[in-house]
Amino acid sequence: MRILVVDKEPMSAQFIKSKLETLGHMVQGETSKNNAVRLCKEGQYDIVFLDPSPLTSPRTLILDIRRSAAYYPYTILMTETNMNRAEGLKFGVNDVFHKPLNPALLDEKVQAAKGFLELYKHIGDDTEDFPSAGGVIAKSAYNQLFRSAIDRADRYGEETFMLMISLSSYNEIAANEGPYAADFAVAKLSQYLVQLRRQSDIIGQTGANEYSLLLQRPIYPNEPSEAAGRFTEALVNYEGFKSLDTRNIEITVKLVALPSGEVPVNNVFNPLDHIGLGK
């Protein structure tokens, strides 16, 4: 990935460069904030680490970077304060990285950024759409809601959660038992998800074997994780999968925080291994 480090102190860029270039990333340092905005306009950086000091508020700098770039750079605010991620989101960044920079956390931040950017590209990929049907909205419509959630995070610091549920063994089923068996298993999953969702839940088909829900404006911190747990438990105990010809039913339930890309929940299981063992 192409990474830009904006800091009046060149030590930050040197530190990040020493840790990430050995992993194949391209890292460029810049001490001038004005030059950083120009670089983001002229080039394309996947991640921008920035320390806005001596500015008291990084909001203007972050907006300038966002407006100058014709793409979506993942921005990480470097700070010596006790600012948490929720406070950082109100400035329009994706995440916060505290100084002195922790090398163990650096890789964690980069992996979260990579996951988010891959998700951003995946949801926005319009080469294949999935039409609305049976209470599930089209991928193109879901993408508009997804982009709106990212925009609201930039503007208002709102965190949204995306719950992604997929038949992760889809390709194996298609290869071993044929595409009809794989598509029939996906249809079973889709029908049950529509039954499970709450009236206010927005669910869209985001892949041939994948469905996603947007969980917006959670009332309390654990609400998204509890929703992921509720769907996981229901799918673990769903007996409808027993009617399928295949026993290779691997389900993945993943919760992604937007816009940080953090994955607090990633459950992978085969419901047929649990059904009948007690609830």
N, C-alpha and C positions, 0 to 999 in steps of 0.2 A: 504494500500500500504506500501511497505518497502521503507524507506527514509533514506538516508545517508547525514549527515551534516558535511562538511569538513571545519574547521576553526580553526586557532591557538588560537582563543579566544573561550572558551567553552560556553560563554554566548549565542551565536547564537543557538547552539544545544539545550541548555536548554529552550530558548524561543520557538523554533519551536516544541520541544517535548511537552511543556506545552500546546500548542495550538492544536496540531494534534493528540496526543495519546488519548485524550478524544473522538475523532471522529473515533477511531478504527485503526489508522495508527500506524505502528511500526517505531520509530525514533531512529537512532543510531548516536552518535556524534563521530568524530575523529579529533584530532588536528594535526596528522602527515599526510602529503601528500603522502609519500611513503606507509604508512599503508593503506591509502584510496585506492590507486591503487590495493594493494593486496586484500583488502576487496571486491572490485568490481570484481576481478578475481575469488575469491573463492565463493562469494555469488551472489545474484541477487537483485539489488535495482531498484525500479521503478523510483525513483527521486533522483538525487544527487544535493544538494545545496553545492556550494563551493565558498570560498573566497581564492583566490590564494596569497594574500599578505603574505610576502613582495615581492613576485615575481612581476616584472613590467609587464610581459605578461603571461596570463594564458594558452596560446596556447599549450605549451608542456604538461602541466598537463592534460588538457582536452583530448589531443590526447592519452596520456598514459592510461587514463580511458577508452576511446573508444576502444583502441586496446586490452586492458586486458580483457574486458567484452565480453563474447560470446553472448550477447544480446544487446538490445538498451536501455541504461539508458537515461532518460530525464534529462538534465543538466541545472541548473539555477545558473548563476553567481551572487554572492553577492558582492556589491561594494559600496564604499563611494564616488565614483566619479560621474560625471554627464553623464556617459556613457548611451546611449540609446540602444534600442534593436537592431537596425541595426548595430551599432558598436559592440555589443556583439556577433552577429551572425558571424562576421568575425573571432572571436576566436573559433567558433565551438560549442557554447552553444545554447540551445533552447530559453532561455529567460534571462532577467536581473532583479534582485531584489535589490533595493537600500537600503542601511543602512542609518539611523536606520530602522530596519525592521518594516513595517506597518502591524499590525495584520489583518486589513481588506483586504489588498492586498494579504496576505499569502494564504487565502482560494481561492482567485481568481486565483493565480498562480497554486495551487494544482489542482483545477478543470480544468484548461487549460491543465495541464500535463496529467491528467486522460483522458480527451477527446482525446488528441493526441495519447496516448498509446493504447486506445481502437480502434482508427482509424487505427493505424499502424498494429494492430493485425487483424482487419477486412479486410483490403485490402490484407494482406499477407496470409489470410486463403485460402488454396488451396483445401479444402474439396469439394468445388463446384465451377466450372468454368462456365462462360457464353461465348459461342463461338462468334467470330467476325461475324457480319452480318449488312448489310445495312449502312455501314459507322461508325458503333460502334465497337470498338476493344474489344477483350476478356478481362476478368478480369485479367487473368494471365499476359497478355501483359501490361495492365494498371499498374499492380503491379510493373513490372520492371521499368516503367517510374516514378512511385511514389517513389520507392527506390532510383532511380537515382537523383531525386529532393532532397531527404533527404541527400544523399551523397554530392551533390553540395552545400547544405547549410552548411554541416560540413567543406567542403574543402575551399569554396570560399565565404561563407557568403551570398549566394543568397537566397532570400525569394521567395517562390512559393505560389500560392493560389490554393485551390481546391474548385471547385463549385459543390456541391452535390445536385441533384434534384431527388426527390422521390415521388412516390404515397404513401403517409403515411397512407392512409386509406385502403391499399391493403388487410390486414388481415381481416378487417371488411367486405369488399366487398366479399372476398372469403367465409367467414363464413355465411353471410346473403344471398348472391346471387350466390354463387358457384365459384369455381376456374376459370372457363372459363371466367366469367364476369370480374374477377380481372385481368387475364392475357390479356384480350382484352383491358382493360383500360390502362394497362402498355404499350401495343403495340402502342396505340394511342399517349401516351406520348413520347415514343421512336421516332416515326416517325416525330413528330413535333420538337423535340430537334435536330434531324439531319438537318431539314430545317433551324432552327434558328442559328445553330452554324456557326462561320466563318470558312473559309477554313483552317486557321492555328490552329483552336481549336482541341485538342485531346479529344475525348469523349469515355468512356468505360462503360460497364455495370458492376457495382460493387455489385449488389444485385438483387434479383428477382424483386424488385420494385424500383431499384435505378440506376441512371446514374451519372457519375462524369466527370468533365472536369478539366484539369490542365491548369492554367493560369500562364505561366512562364515569368520571366523577364518583369514585368510591366514597362511601360515607365514613368508613373507618379503615385503618391501615390493613387489617387482615382480610378484608372482604374479598379481594381478588383471589388470594390463596385459598380461601374457603370455597369460592366458586369452583376453582380448579379441583379441589378435593371432592366437592359434590359430584362433579361430572365424572371424575375418576371412579368413585365408589359406585355410581350408577352403571357405568360401562363395565366395570369388573363383574357386576352381578347380573348383567343383561343376558337373559337366556335365549334371546332371539338369534344369537350367533350359533346356537346348537343346530339350527335347521340348515346351516350351510354345509356344502360338501367338503370343504376344507377345514382343517383344524389349525392352520397356520394364520391365526387372527392376531396379529401384533398391533396394538393400539398405542399411539403416543399422544399424551396430553401435556402440552407445553404452555407455560404462562410467560409472556414477554412484557416487560415494562417499557412503555414508550414515553419519552424518546431516548431513554438511556440504553435500551437493548439488554438490560439485565434479565436473566432467566431464573426467577426464584423457584419455579416448579418445572420439572421435566420427568414425567412418569411414563415408563414404557412397560407394557404388560400384555399377556394373552388372557382374555377373559375366560377362555375354556379351561385354563389351568386352575381357576378359582371357583367356578360355578359348582355348587354341590358340596363345597368344603365348609359351608357355614358363612353367615354374613356378620 
